[in-house]
Amino acid sequence: MKCLSLKQPFAELLATGKKTVELRNWNTNFRGEFIIHASRSIDDKACRKHGFDPDSLVTGAAIGRARVTHVKMYMSRRGFAAERHKHLADSSYFSKNTHGFSVKGAKKFRKPVPMKGRLGFFDF
């Protein structure tokens, strides 16, 4: 099974279904179920913005699973802004290479599984 590492709180937001588009500056042909991995990195600014205590978030572990159903390339700031409710990012994240991985069926694990992450989709 594939796995994708995300900084916290984005891993938590994705695993709980509050975030339904994961932004990347690269494309993928991968479609299907994957493991959501919370990296050891925490974005403190994003934690404050989304109401998380950084010390309460799990890091360095698989925390859930979801499915990539399709990938969209954002061609304009307007299109990017129109889907802010899905990816939860402000306009500073937009670039000419911004891809949105549409995610469905997110489910958080009852217990995190400690593991190391990697870049891109990797085998779990």
MOPAC internal coordinates of N, CA, C and O (Angstrom, degrees):
PM7 1SCF
backbone

  N    0.0000 0     0.00 0     0.00 0    0    0    0
  C    1.4500 1     0.00 0     0.00 0    1    0    0
  C    1.5223 1   108.30 1     0.00 0    2    1    0
  O    1.2310 1   120.75 1   -33.34 1    3    2    1
  N    1.3105 1   116.16 1   146.66 1    3    2    1
  C    1.4618 1   122.09 1   179.00 1    5    3    2
  C    1.5248 1   110.03 1   -82.08 1    6    5    3
  O    1.2310 1   121.58 1   -20.12 1    7    6    5
  N    1.3291 1   114.58 1   159.88 1    7    6    5
  C    1.4590 1   122.36 1  -179.43 1    9    7    6
  C    1.5226 1   107.66 1  -141.66 1   10    9    7
  O    1.2310 1   120.18 1   -31.28 1   11   10    9
  N    1.3343 1   117.25 1   148.72 1   11   10    9
  C    1.4568 1   122.60 1   178.26 1   13   11   10
  C    1.5240 1   108.73 1  -135.54 1   14   13   11
  O    1.2310 1   120.78 1   -52.74 1   15   14   13
  N    1.3364 1   116.12 1   127.26 1   15   14   13
  C    1.4674 1   121.63 1   178.78 1   17   15   14
  C    1.5231 1   110.44 1   -88.16 1   18   17   15
  O    1.2310 1   121.39 1   -42.11 1   19   18   17
  N    1.3198 1   114.94 1   137.89 1   19   18   17
  C    1.4572 1   122.26 1   175.84 1   21   19   18
  C    1.5211 1   108.64 1  -133.66 1   22   21   19
  O    1.2310 1   120.78 1   -32.46 1   23   22   21
  N    1.3229 1   116.12 1   147.54 1   23   22   21
  C    1.4563 1   120.56 1   172.51 1   25   23   22
  C    1.5218 1   108.02 1   -67.59 1   26   25   23
  O    1.2310 1   121.18 1   -24.53 1   27   26   25
  N    1.3123 1   115.34 1   155.47 1   27   26   25
  C    1.4524 1   119.66 1   170.53 1   29   27   26
  C    1.5194 1   108.24 1   -85.03 1   30   29   27
  O    1.2310 1   117.60 1   -35.78 1   31   30   29
  N    1.3032 1   122.18 1   144.22 1   31   30   29
  C    1.4562 1   128.20 1    10.93 1   33   31   30
  C    1.5290 1   114.29 1   -90.41 1   34   33   31
  O    1.2310 1   120.23 1  -173.01 1   35   34   33
  N    1.3438 1   117.17 1     6.99 1   35   34   33
  C    1.4665 1   119.71 1  -175.35 1   37   35   34
  C    1.5232 1   112.63 1   -65.55 1   38   37   35
  O    1.2310 1   120.24 1   145.58 1   39   38   37
  N    1.3342 1   117.15 1   -34.42 1   39   38   37
  C    1.4680 1   119.95 1   176.83 1   41   39   38
  C    1.5293 1   109.81 1   -62.99 1   42   41   39
  O    1.2310 1   120.66 1   135.64 1   43   42   41
  N    1.3207 1   116.34 1   -44.36 1   43   42   41
  C    1.4694 1   121.40 1   179.12 1   45   43   42
  C    1.5291 1   110.76 1   -63.00 1   46   45   43
  O    1.2310 1   120.42 1   135.12 1   47   46   45
  N    1.3210 1   116.80 1   -44.88 1   47   46   45
  C    1.4643 1   121.12 1  -179.78 1   49   47   46
  C    1.5347 1   111.03 1   -62.82 1   50   49   47
  O    1.2310 1   120.22 1   141.37 1   51   50   49
  N    1.3278 1   117.19 1   -38.63 1   51   50   49
  C    1.4599 1   120.80 1   178.35 1   53   51   50
  C    1.5277 1   111.05 1   -70.53 1   54   53   51
  O    1.2310 1   120.32 1   135.80 1   55   54   53
  N    1.3281 1   116.99 1   -44.20 1   55   54   53
  C    1.4737 1   121.18 1  -177.21 1   57   55   54
  C    1.5243 1   112.24 1   -66.04 1   58   57   55
  O    1.2310 1   120.15 1   152.98 1   59   58   57
  N    1.3224 1   117.32 1   -27.02 1   59   58   57
  C    1.4613 1   120.83 1  -179.62 1   61   59   58
  C    1.5328 1   112.64 1   -95.40 1   62   61   59
  O    1.2310 1   120.34 1  -177.61 1   63   62   61
  N    1.3358 1   116.95 1     2.39 1   63   62   61
  C    1.4596 1   120.70 1   176.64 1   65   63   62
  C    1.5151 1   114.79 1    80.57 1   66   65   63
  O    1.2310 1   119.24 1  -174.77 1   67   66   65
  N    1.3146 1   119.05 1     5.23 1   67   66   65
  C    1.4660 1   121.71 1   178.81 1   69   67   66
  C    1.5219 1   111.46 1   -78.00 1   70   69   67
  O    1.2310 1   120.52 1   156.59 1   71   70   69
  N    1.3061 1   116.61 1   -23.41 1   71   70   69
  C    1.4657 1   124.34 1   176.81 1   73   71   70
  C    1.5256 1   105.87 1  -116.29 1   74   73   71
  O    1.2310 1   119.92 1   -55.30 1   75   74   73
  N    1.3356 1   117.76 1   124.70 1   75   74   73
  C    1.4612 1   120.13 1  -175.85 1   77   75   74
  C    1.5267 1   113.32 1  -117.33 1   78   77   75
  O    1.2310 1   120.71 1  -177.85 1   79   78   77
  N    1.3335 1   116.24 1     2.15 1   79   78   77
  C    1.4620 1   121.30 1   174.93 1   81   79   78
  C    1.5244 1   107.86 1  -134.94 1   82   81   79
  O    1.2310 1   120.81 1   -55.75 1   83   82   81
  N    1.3201 1   116.06 1   124.25 1   83   82   81
  C    1.4614 1   121.69 1   176.15 1   85   83   82
  C    1.5224 1   108.28 1   -98.67 1   86   85   83
  O    1.2310 1   120.47 1   -53.64 1   87   86   85
  N    1.3285 1   116.71 1   126.36 1   87   86   85
  C    1.4563 1   122.21 1  -177.61 1   89   87   86
  C    1.5240 1   111.41 1   -92.00 1   90   89   87
  O    1.2310 1   121.25 1   -43.00 1   91   90   89
  N    1.3172 1   115.21 1   137.00 1   91   90   89
  C    1.4622 1   122.30 1   176.17 1   93   91   90
  C    1.5221 1   108.09 1  -143.93 1   94   93   91
  O    1.2310 1   120.60 1   -21.23 1   95   94   93
  N    1.3395 1   116.46 1   158.77 1   95   94   93
  C    1.4659 1   119.69 1   176.48 1   97   95   94
  C    1.5251 1   110.38 1   -98.33 1   98   97   95
  O    1.2310 1   120.36 1  -158.67 1   99   98   97
  N    1.3305 1   116.93 1    21.33 1   99   98   97
  C    1.4533 1   123.64 1   176.58 1  101   99   98
  C    1.5250 1   108.95 1  -140.69 1  102  101   99
  O    1.2310 1   121.43 1   -23.24 1  103  102  101
  N    1.3090 1   114.88 1   156.76 1  103  102  101
  C    1.4642 1   121.50 1  -179.09 1  105  103  102
  C    1.5295 1   109.85 1   -98.38 1  106  105  103
  O    1.2310 1   120.67 1   -14.20 1  107  106  105
  N    1.3007 1   116.32 1   165.80 1  107  106  105
  C    1.4591 1   121.87 1   175.70 1  109  107  106
  C    1.5200 1   109.71 1  -145.19 1  110  109  107
  O    1.2310 1   121.16 1   -30.93 1  111  110  109
  N    1.3185 1   115.38 1   149.07 1  111  110  109
  C    1.4667 1   121.17 1   172.27 1  113  111  110
  C    1.5258 1   110.47 1   -93.01 1  114  113  111
  O    1.2310 1   120.92 1   174.03 1  115  114  113
  N    1.3355 1   115.85 1    -5.97 1  115  114  113
  C    1.4627 1   120.27 1  -177.88 1  117  115  114
  C    1.5250 1   111.22 1   -66.47 1  118  117  115
  O    1.2310 1   121.14 1   -45.91 1  119  118  117
  N    1.3197 1   115.43 1   134.09 1  119  118  117
  C    1.4595 1   123.42 1   171.62 1  121  119  118
  C    1.5156 1   105.86 1  -136.99 1  122  121  119
  O    1.2310 1   120.60 1   -39.05 1  123  122  121
  N    1.3091 1   116.45 1   140.95 1  123  122  121
  C    1.4512 1   119.80 1   177.65 1  125  123  122
  C    1.5140 1   112.54 1   129.61 1  126  125  123
  O    1.2310 1   121.96 1     9.95 1  127  126  125
  N    1.3372 1   113.85 1  -170.05 1  127  126  125
  C    1.4572 1   120.80 1  -175.08 1  129  127  126
  C    1.5290 1   111.32 1   -75.55 1  130  129  127
  O    1.2310 1   121.06 1   -37.02 1  131  130  129
  N    1.3243 1   115.58 1   142.98 1  131  130  129
  C    1.4565 1   121.62 1   177.59 1  133  131  130
  C    1.5213 1   109.70 1  -146.11 1  134  133  131
  O    1.2310 1   121.43 1   -18.08 1  135  134  133
  N    1.3140 1   114.87 1   161.92 1  135  134  133
  C    1.4620 1   122.62 1   177.09 1  137  135  134
  C    1.5233 1   108.67 1   -91.49 1  138  137  135
  O    1.2310 1   120.39 1   -42.93 1  139  138  137
  N    1.3242 1   116.86 1   137.07 1  139  138  137
  C    1.4655 1   122.37 1   176.26 1  141  139  138
  C    1.5232 1   107.65 1   -92.99 1  142  141  139
  O    1.2310 1   120.86 1   -61.44 1  143  142  141
  N    1.3270 1   115.96 1   118.56 1  143  142  141
  C    1.4578 1   121.92 1  -179.83 1  145  143  142
  C    1.5240 1   109.47 1  -107.87 1  146  145  143
  O    1.2310 1   120.63 1   -51.44 1  147  146  145
  N    1.3243 1   116.40 1   128.56 1  147  146  145
  C    1.4685 1   122.06 1   175.00 1  149  147  146
  C    1.5256 1   107.34 1   -89.32 1  150  149  147
  O    1.2310 1   120.69 1   -67.57 1  151  150  149
  N    1.3272 1   116.28 1   112.43 1  151  150  149
  C    1.4633 1   119.75 1  -178.70 1  153  151  150
  C    1.5300 1   109.72 1   -69.31 1  154  153  151
  O    1.2310 1   120.80 1    -4.80 1  155  154  153
  N    1.3040 1   116.07 1   175.20 1  155  154  153
  C    1.4632 1   120.94 1   178.40 1  157  155  154
  C    1.5222 1   111.72 1   -76.87 1  158  157  155
  O    1.2310 1   119.99 1   169.86 1  159  158  157
  N    1.3183 1   117.63 1   -10.14 1  159  158  157
  C    1.4667 1   122.63 1  -178.95 1  161  159  158
  C    1.5198 1   111.20 1   -85.51 1  162  161  159
  O    1.2310 1   121.74 1   -40.95 1  163  162  161
  N    1.3223 1   114.28 1   139.05 1  163  162  161
  C    1.4596 1   120.75 1   177.35 1  165  163  162
  C    1.5202 1   108.54 1  -124.96 1  166  165  163
  O    1.2310 1   120.46 1   -47.95 1  167  166  165
  N    1.3223 1   116.72 1   132.05 1  167  166  165
  C    1.4556 1   122.83 1   175.81 1  169  167  166
  C    1.5294 1   106.94 1   -92.87 1  170  169  167
  O    1.2310 1   120.79 1   -81.51 1  171  170  169
  N    1.3337 1   116.10 1    98.49 1  171  170  169
  C    1.4674 1   120.83 1  -176.01 1  173  171  170
  C    1.5241 1   112.61 1   -60.90 1  174  173  171
  O    1.2310 1   120.31 1   141.15 1  175  174  173
  N    1.3294 1   117.01 1   -38.85 1  175  174  173
  C    1.4687 1   120.68 1   179.34 1  177  175  174
  C    1.5337 1   110.19 1   -62.18 1  178  177  175
  O    1.2310 1   120.59 1   135.61 1  179  178  177
  N    1.3307 1   116.47 1   -44.39 1  179  178  177
  C    1.4708 1   120.57 1   179.31 1  181  179  178
  C    1.5276 1   110.83 1   -66.68 1  182  181  179
  O    1.2310 1   120.06 1   145.35 1  183  182  181
  N    1.3261 1   117.49 1   -34.65 1  183  182  181
  C    1.4713 1   120.35 1   176.58 1  185  183  182
  C    1.5246 1   110.31 1   -60.56 1  186  185  183
  O    1.2310 1   120.70 1   132.88 1  187  186  185
  N    1.3216 1   116.27 1   -47.12 1  187  186  185
  C    1.4740 1   119.72 1   178.74 1  189  187  186
  C    1.5241 1   110.83 1   -61.77 1  190  189  187
  O    1.2310 1   120.74 1   135.72 1  191  190  189
  N    1.3299 1   116.19 1   -44.28 1  191  190  189
  C    1.4665 1   121.66 1  -178.59 1  193  191  190
  C    1.5279 1   112.15 1   -60.23 1  194  193  191
  O    1.2310 1   120.60 1   141.42 1  195  194  193
  N    1.3410 1   116.47 1   -38.58 1  195  194  193
  C    1.4687 1   120.74 1  -175.55 1  197  195  194
  C    1.5267 1   113.19 1  -101.64 1  198  197  195
  O    1.2310 1   120.19 1  -172.48 1  199  198  197
  N    1.3310 1   117.24 1     7.52 1  199  198  197
  C    1.4650 1   120.89 1   173.21 1  201  199  198
  C    1.5130 1   115.88 1    77.88 1  202  201  199
  O    1.2310 1   119.90 1  -148.08 1  203  202  201
  N    1.3347 1   117.79 1    31.92 1  203  202  201
  C    1.4626 1   121.10 1   178.97 1  205  203  202
  C    1.5240 1   110.79 1  -107.35 1  206  205  203
  O    1.2310 1   121.05 1   -35.73 1  207  206  205
  N    1.3205 1   115.59 1   144.27 1  207  206  205
  C    1.4533 1   122.06 1   168.94 1  209  207  206
  C    1.5226 1   105.83 1   -86.88 1  210  209  207
  O    1.2310 1   119.49 1   -63.91 1  211  210  209
  N    1.3490 1   118.59 1   116.09 1  211  210  209
  C    1.4669 1   120.27 1  -177.36 1  213  211  210
  C    1.5308 1   113.09 1   -55.55 1  214  213  211
  O    1.2310 1   119.90 1   148.19 1  215  214  213
  N    1.3281 1   117.79 1   -31.81 1  215  214  213
  C    1.4631 1   120.85 1  -178.73 1  217  215  214
  C    1.5274 1   113.04 1   -72.25 1  218  217  215
  O    1.2310 1   120.32 1   165.39 1  219  218  217
  N    1.3281 1   116.99 1   -14.61 1  219  218  217
  C    1.4620 1   119.97 1  -178.39 1  221  219  218
  C    1.5258 1   112.87 1   -93.82 1  222  221  219
  O    1.2310 1   120.12 1   172.14 1  223  222  221
  N    1.3218 1   117.38 1    -7.86 1  223  222  221
  C    1.4652 1   120.96 1  -175.92 1  225  223  222
  C    1.5284 1   111.93 1   -87.71 1  226  225  223
  O    1.2310 1   121.12 1   -41.46 1  227  226  225
  N    1.3134 1   115.46 1   138.54 1  227  226  225
  C    1.4681 1   122.25 1   176.64 1  229  227  226
  C    1.5253 1   108.28 1   -73.16 1  230  229  227
  O    1.2310 1   120.52 1   -43.80 1  231  230  229
  N    1.3336 1   116.62 1   136.20 1  231  230  229
  C    1.4611 1   121.52 1   174.83 1  233  231  230
  C    1.5291 1   109.14 1  -131.16 1  234  233  231
  O    1.2310 1   121.06 1   -21.11 1  235  234  233
  N    1.3145 1   115.57 1   158.89 1  235  234  233
  C    1.4599 1   120.48 1   178.56 1  237  235  234
  C    1.5144 1   113.77 1    65.16 1  238  237  235
  O    1.2310 1   120.50 1  -141.06 1  239  238  237
  N    1.3404 1   116.64 1    38.94 1  239  238  237
  C    1.4641 1   119.86 1  -176.58 1  241  239  238
  C    1.5234 1   111.58 1  -157.35 1  242  241  239
  O    1.2310 1   121.11 1   -25.70 1  243  242  241
  N    1.3342 1   115.48 1   154.30 1  243  242  241
  C    1.4622 1   121.92 1   169.84 1  245  243  242
  C    1.5268 1   106.25 1   -76.55 1  246  245  243
  O    1.2310 1   120.51 1   -51.76 1  247  246  245
  N    1.3470 1   116.62 1   128.24 1  247  246  245
  C    1.4672 1   118.97 1  -175.06 1  249  247  246
  C    1.5295 1   113.80 1  -120.62 1  250  249  247
  O    1.2310 1   119.89 1   174.13 1  251  250  249
  N    1.3336 1   117.81 1    -5.87 1  251  250  249
  C    1.4569 1   118.93 1  -179.67 1  253  251  250
  C    1.5156 1   111.54 1  -178.06 1  254  253  251
  O    1.2310 1   121.70 1     9.58 1  255  254  253
  N    1.3256 1   114.35 1  -170.42 1  255  254  253
  C    1.4596 1   120.54 1   178.58 1  257  255  254
  C    1.5193 1   108.62 1  -145.00 1  258  257  255
  O    1.2310 1   120.86 1   -19.92 1  259  258  257
  N    1.3208 1   115.95 1   160.08 1  259  258  257
  C    1.4609 1   122.47 1   178.84 1  261  259  258
  C    1.5200 1   108.40 1  -163.92 1  262  261  259
  O    1.2310 1   120.58 1     1.00 1  263  262  261
  N    1.3362 1   116.50 1  -179.00 1  263  262  261
  C    1.4626 1   122.19 1   179.12 1  265  263  262
  C    1.5285 1   110.08 1  -125.16 1  266  265  263
  O    1.2310 1   120.58 1   -45.97 1  267  266  265
  N    1.3207 1   116.50 1   134.03 1  267  266  265
  C    1.4683 1   121.04 1   169.23 1  269  267  266
  C    1.5161 1   105.96 1   -86.28 1  270  269  267
  O    1.2310 1   120.73 1   -56.69 1  271  270  269
  N    1.3371 1   116.20 1   123.31 1  271  270  269
  C    1.4590 1   119.92 1  -177.93 1  273  271  270
  C    1.5281 1   112.48 1  -102.25 1  274  273  271
  O    1.2310 1   120.33 1   146.22 1  275  274  273
  N    1.3202 1   116.97 1   -33.78 1  275  274  273
  C    1.4607 1   120.96 1   174.56 1  277  275  274
  C    1.5247 1   109.42 1  -164.95 1  278  277  275
  O    1.2310 1   121.29 1   -10.04 1  279  278  277
  N    1.3266 1   115.13 1   169.96 1  279  278  277
  C    1.4577 1   121.66 1  -179.14 1  281  279  278
  C    1.5232 1   108.40 1  -125.67 1  282  281  279
  O    1.2310 1   121.43 1   -44.25 1  283  282  281
  N    1.3203 1   114.86 1   135.75 1  283  282  281
  C    1.4592 1   121.14 1   179.56 1  285  283  282
  C    1.5219 1   108.60 1  -120.11 1  286  285  283
  O    1.2310 1   120.26 1   -42.48 1  287  286  285
  N    1.3130 1   117.11 1   137.52 1  287  286  285
  C    1.4602 1   120.46 1   172.98 1  289  287  286
  C    1.5183 1   107.51 1   -98.66 1  290  289  287
  O    1.2310 1   120.81 1   -54.97 1  291  290  289
  N    1.3095 1   116.05 1   125.03 1  291  290  289
  C    1.4633 1   120.74 1   179.66 1  293  291  290
  C    1.5225 1   108.76 1   -80.44 1  294  293  291
  O    1.2310 1   120.73 1   -62.07 1  295  294  293
  N    1.3191 1   116.20 1   117.93 1  295  294  293
  C    1.4596 1   121.99 1  -175.01 1  297  295  294
  C    1.5321 1   112.51 1   -93.83 1  298  297  295
  O    1.2310 1   120.05 1   162.75 1  299  298  297
  N    1.3247 1   117.51 1   -17.25 1  299  298  297
  C    1.4662 1   119.70 1  -177.51 1  301  299  298
  C    1.5218 1   110.12 1  -146.04 1  302  301  299
  O    1.2310 1   121.44 1   -22.37 1  303  302  301
  N    1.3194 1   114.85 1   157.63 1  303  302  301
  C    1.4749 1   120.34 1   175.53 1  305  303  302
  C    1.5256 1   110.49 1   -62.38 1  306  305  303
  O    1.2310 1   120.73 1   144.88 1  307  306  305
  N    1.3142 1   116.21 1   -35.12 1  307  306  305
  C    1.4709 1   120.84 1  -179.72 1  309  307  306
  C    1.5281 1   110.60 1   -63.29 1  310  309  307
  O    1.2310 1   120.39 1   133.58 1  311  310  309
  N    1.3266 1   116.86 1   -46.42 1  311  310  309
  C    1.4647 1   121.35 1   178.25 1  313  311  310
  C    1.5202 1   111.74 1   -64.44 1  314  313  311
  O    1.2310 1   120.95 1   141.11 1  315  314  313
  N    1.3279 1   115.78 1   -38.89 1  315  314  313
  C    1.4594 1   121.80 1   177.69 1  317  315  314
  C    1.5340 1   109.84 1   -63.15 1  318  317  315
  O    1.2310 1   120.61 1   132.71 1  319  318  317
  N    1.3282 1   116.43 1   -47.29 1  319  318  317
  C    1.4665 1   121.54 1  -179.22 1  321  319  318
  C    1.5261 1   111.82 1   -64.82 1  322  321  319
  O    1.2310 1   120.24 1   146.77 1  323  322  321
  N    1.3238 1   117.14 1   -33.23 1  323  322  321
  C    1.4659 1   121.15 1  -178.67 1  325  323  322
  C    1.5272 1   112.01 1   -65.57 1  326  325  323
  O    1.2310 1   120.09 1   157.34 1  327  326  325
  N    1.3375 1   117.43 1   -22.66 1  327  326  325
  C    1.4659 1   120.59 1  -179.73 1  329  327  326
  C    1.5312 1   112.58 1  -109.54 1  330  329  327
  O    1.2310 1   120.73 1  -159.52 1  331  330  329
  N    1.3135 1   116.21 1    20.48 1  331  330  329
  C    1.4689 1   120.65 1  -179.78 1  333  331  330
  C    1.5261 1   111.65 1   -56.62 1  334  333  331
  O    1.2310 1   120.05 1   145.34 1  335  334  333
  N    1.3166 1   117.51 1   -34.66 1  335  334  333
  C    1.4644 1   121.29 1   179.79 1  337  335  334
  C    1.5311 1   112.14 1   -65.59 1  338  337  335
  O    1.2310 1   120.43 1   163.46 1  339  338  337
  N    1.3384 1   116.79 1   -16.54 1  339  338  337
  C    1.4657 1   121.01 1   178.72 1  341  339  338
  C    1.5251 1   112.11 1   -94.02 1  342  341  339
  O    1.2310 1   120.32 1   136.87 1  343  342  341
  N    1.3450 1   116.99 1   -43.13 1  343  342  341
  C    1.4743 1   119.98 1  -176.61 1  345  343  342
  C    1.5276 1   113.54 1   -98.46 1  346  345  343
  O    1.2310 1   119.76 1   164.14 1  347  346  345
  N    1.3251 1   118.06 1   -15.86 1  347  346  345
  C    1.4598 1   124.54 1   175.15 1  349  347  346
  C    1.5306 1   114.73 1    63.34 1  350  349  347
  O    1.2310 1   120.03 1  -158.50 1  351  350  349
  N    1.3247 1   117.55 1    21.50 1  351  350  349
  C    1.4643 1   121.03 1  -178.88 1  353  351  350
  C    1.5240 1   110.71 1  -106.14 1  354  353  351
  O    1.2310 1   121.19 1   -28.89 1  355  354  353
  N    1.3281 1   115.34 1   151.11 1  355  354  353
  C    1.4611 1   118.28 1   175.71 1  357  355  354
  C    1.5298 1   109.03 1   -86.58 1  358  357  355
  O    1.2310 1   120.53 1    -4.67 1  359  358  357
  N    1.3168 1   116.59 1   175.33 1  359  358  357
  C    1.4602 1   121.38 1  -172.93 1  361  359  358
  C    1.5260 1   113.64 1   -63.87 1  362  361  359
  O    1.2310 1   119.46 1   162.97 1  363  362  361
  N    1.3268 1   118.64 1   -17.03 1  363  362  361
  C    1.4696 1   120.19 1   179.93 1  365  363  362
  C    1.5439 1   111.66 1   -66.77 1  366  365  363
  O    1.2310 1   119.64 1   161.74 1  367  366  365
  N    1.3217 1   118.29 1   -18.26 1  367  366  365
  C    1.4653 1   121.78 1   178.88 1  369  367  366
  C    1.5267 1   112.56 1   -82.00 1  370  369  367
  O    1.2310 1   120.32 1   166.80 1  371  370  369
  N    1.3324 1   117.00 1   -13.20 1  371  370  369
  C    1.4600 1   120.17 1  -177.29 1  373  371  370
  C    1.5270 1   111.13 1   -74.94 1  374  373  371
  O    1.2310 1   120.83 1   -43.05 1  375  374  373
  N    1.3391 1   116.01 1   136.95 1  375  374  373
  C    1.4607 1   122.51 1   170.89 1  377  375  374
  C    1.5236 1   107.57 1  -148.15 1  378  377  375
  O    1.2310 1   120.68 1    -3.47 1  379  378  377
  N    1.3114 1   116.30 1   176.53 1  379  378  377
  C    1.4696 1   120.49 1  -179.97 1  381  379  378
  C    1.5186 1   112.33 1   -65.35 1  382  381  379
  O    1.2310 1   120.03 1   162.33 1  383  382  381
  N    1.3275 1   117.55 1   -17.67 1  383  382  381
  C    1.4609 1   121.64 1  -177.65 1  385  383  382
  C    1.5217 1   113.16 1  -111.05 1  386  385  383
  O    1.2310 1   119.61 1  -155.40 1  387  386  385
  N    1.3124 1   118.35 1    24.60 1  387  386  385
  C    1.4614 1   120.31 1  -177.24 1  389  387  386
  C    1.5222 1   111.05 1   -79.83 1  390  389  387
  O    1.2310 1   121.57 1   -60.35 1  391  390  389
  N    1.3305 1   114.60 1   119.65 1  391  390  389
  C    1.4682 1   122.04 1   177.11 1  393  391  390
  C    1.5250 1   108.52 1  -112.16 1  394  393  391
  O    1.2310 1   120.94 1   -39.37 1  395  394  393
  N    1.3079 1   115.81 1   140.63 1  395  394  393
  C    1.4650 1   121.57 1   177.30 1  397  395  394
  C    1.5153 1   109.86 1  -113.35 1  398  397  395
  O    1.2310 1   120.97 1   -62.65 1  399  398  397
  N    1.3329 1   115.75 1   117.35 1  399  398  397
  C    1.4624 1   121.11 1   176.99 1  401  399  398
  C    1.5260 1   107.35 1   -87.97 1  402  401  399
  O    1.2310 1   120.23 1   -68.70 1  403  402  401
  N    1.3164 1   117.16 1   111.30 1  403  402  401
  C    1.4676 1   120.89 1   178.92 1  405  403  402
  C    1.5186 1   109.46 1   -73.51 1  406  405  403
  O    1.2310 1   121.34 1   -51.69 1  407  406  405
  N    1.3254 1   115.05 1   128.31 1  407  406  405
  C    1.4609 1   121.87 1  -173.79 1  409  407  406
  C    1.5264 1   109.52 1  -120.43 1  410  409  407
  O    1.2310 1   121.27 1   -45.92 1  411  410  409
  N    1.3143 1   115.18 1   134.08 1  411  410  409
  C    1.4721 1   121.44 1   177.60 1  413  411  410
  C    1.5214 1   109.56 1  -131.09 1  414  413  411
  O    1.2310 1   121.11 1   -16.80 1  415  414  413
  N    1.3123 1   115.49 1   163.20 1  415  414  413
  C    1.4620 1   121.64 1   173.09 1  417  415  414
  C    1.5179 1   114.88 1    64.47 1  418  417  415
  O    1.2310 1   119.95 1  -149.67 1  419  418  417
  N    1.3204 1   117.70 1    30.33 1  419  418  417
  C    1.4663 1   120.22 1  -179.18 1  421  419  418
  C    1.5217 1   111.01 1   -64.44 1  422  421  419
  O    1.2310 1   121.31 1   -40.46 1  423  422  421
  N    1.3006 1   115.11 1   139.54 1  423  422  421
  C    1.4602 1   121.57 1  -179.94 1  425  423  422
  C    1.5290 1   107.82 1  -144.44 1  426  425  423
  O    1.2310 1   120.86 1   -55.04 1  427  426  425
  N    1.3150 1   115.97 1   124.96 1  427  426  425
  C    1.4564 1   120.84 1   179.29 1  429  427  426
  C    1.5286 1   109.62 1   -83.78 1  430  429  427
  O    1.2310 1   120.65 1   -40.77 1  431  430  429
  N    1.3407 1   116.37 1   139.23 1  431  430  429
  C    1.4601 1   120.68 1   176.62 1  433  431  430
  C    1.5249 1   110.32 1   -71.40 1  434  433  431
  O    1.2310 1   120.57 1   -30.38 1  435  434  433
  N    1.3334 1   116.52 1   149.62 1  435  434  433
  C    1.4715 1   120.42 1   174.87 1  437  435  434
  C    1.5211 1   110.68 1   -66.37 1  438  437  435
  O    1.2310 1   121.41 1   140.65 1  439  438  437
  N    1.3425 1   114.91 1   -39.35 1  439  438  437
  C    1.4654 1   120.72 1   179.70 1  441  439  438
  C    1.5275 1   108.84 1  -126.57 1  442  441  439
  O    1.2310 1   120.06 1   -50.37 1  443  442  441
  N    1.3415 1   117.49 1   129.63 1  443  442  441
  C    1.4611 1   118.98 1   175.90 1  445  443  442
  C    1.5291 1   111.05 1   -67.04 1  446  445  443
  O    1.2310 1   121.14 1   -28.12 1  447  446  445
  N    1.3261 1   115.43 1   151.88 1  447  446  445
  C    1.4599 1   121.79 1   179.16 1  449  447  446
  C    1.5322 1   107.49 1  -112.07 1  450  449  447
  O    1.2310 1   119.48 1   -73.03 1  451  450  449
  N    1.3421 1   118.60 1   106.97 1  451  450  449
  C    1.4715 1   120.55 1  -178.17 1  453  451  450
  C    1.5291 1   111.36 1   -58.72 1  454  453  451
  O    1.2310 1   121.25 1   -45.57 1  455  454  453
  N    1.3271 1   115.22 1   134.43 1  455  454  453
  C    1.4675 1   120.93 1   178.51 1  457  455  454
  C    1.5190 1   109.59 1  -169.39 1  458  457  455
  O    1.2310 1   121.11 1   -17.76 1  459  458  457
  N    1.3227 1   115.49 1   162.24 1  459  458  457
  C    1.4568 1   121.05 1   175.65 1  461  459  458
  C    1.5187 1   109.09 1   -88.12 1  462  461  459
  O    1.2310 1   121.09 1   -32.77 1  463  462  461
  N    1.3135 1   115.53 1   147.23 1  463  462  461
  C    1.4559 1   121.06 1   176.87 1  465  463  462
  C    1.5153 1   111.80 1   -97.62 1  466  465  463
  O    1.2310 1   121.35 1    -2.93 1  467  466  465
  N    1.3138 1   115.01 1   177.07 1  467  466  465
  C    1.4677 1   122.92 1   177.60 1  469  467  466
  C    1.5147 1   108.34 1  -148.94 1  470  469  467
  O    1.2310 1   121.20 1    -5.61 1  471  470  469
  N    1.3098 1   115.31 1   174.39 1  471  470  469
  C    1.4656 1   120.62 1   177.03 1  473  471  470
  C    1.5243 1   109.88 1   -82.05 1  474  473  471
  O    1.2310 1   120.74 1   -30.89 1  475  474  473
  N    1.3175 1   116.18 1   149.11 1  475  474  473
  C    1.4632 1   121.42 1   177.25 1  477  475  474
  C    1.5161 1   112.46 1    67.05 1  478  477  475
  O    1.2310 1   120.49 1     7.19 1  479  478  477
  N    1.3196 1   116.67 1  -172.81 1  479  478  477
  C    1.4644 1   120.43 1   173.80 1  481  479  478
  C    1.5246 1   106.81 1   -76.56 1  482  481  479
  O    1.2310 1   120.69 1   -49.93 1  483  482  481
  N    1.3170 1   116.30 1   130.07 1  483  482  481
  C    1.4614 1   120.44 1   179.65 1  485  483  482
  C    1.5167 1   108.98 1  -133.28 1  486  485  483
  O    1.2310 1   120.93 1   -17.60 1  487  486  485
  N    1.3343 1   115.83 1   162.40 1  487  486  485
  C    1.4680 1   120.67 1  -178.30 1  489  487  486
  C    1.5243 1   110.47 1   -76.35 1  490  489  487
  O    1.2310 1   121.29 1   -46.89 1  491  490  489
  N    1.3218 1   115.14 1   133.11 1  491  490  489
  C    1.4624 1   122.52 1  -179.50 1  493  491  490
  C    1.5035 1   108.64 1   -90.39 1  494  493  491
  O    1.2310 1   120.10 1   180.00 1  495  494  493

